[in-house]
Amino acid sequence: MSDTAHKILEENLGNVVLIKTREGIALRGKLKSFDQHLNIVLENTEEIKGDGSTRKLGTVVIRGDNVILISPITE
């Protein structure tokens, strides 16, 4: 993981982020932690479905090699 990516994740710990996976799943939740392999823990996670509806998942762990996009959500 590059220093820039590490810095961006560090700055967004405790903030809400949007994550997209290789399978096309979009998840939104509070960034709790991450490691050097980009494994990510999200709290209060919701899956965002294609029609805009959401499904609550709670706390999830996402394996780093499944992540294709991480974006901070500004409100």
Secondary structure, 3 states (H helix, E strand, C coil): CCHHHHHHHHHCCCCEEEEEECCCCEEEEEEEEECCCCCEEEEEEEEECCCCCEEEEEEEEECHHHEEEEEECCC
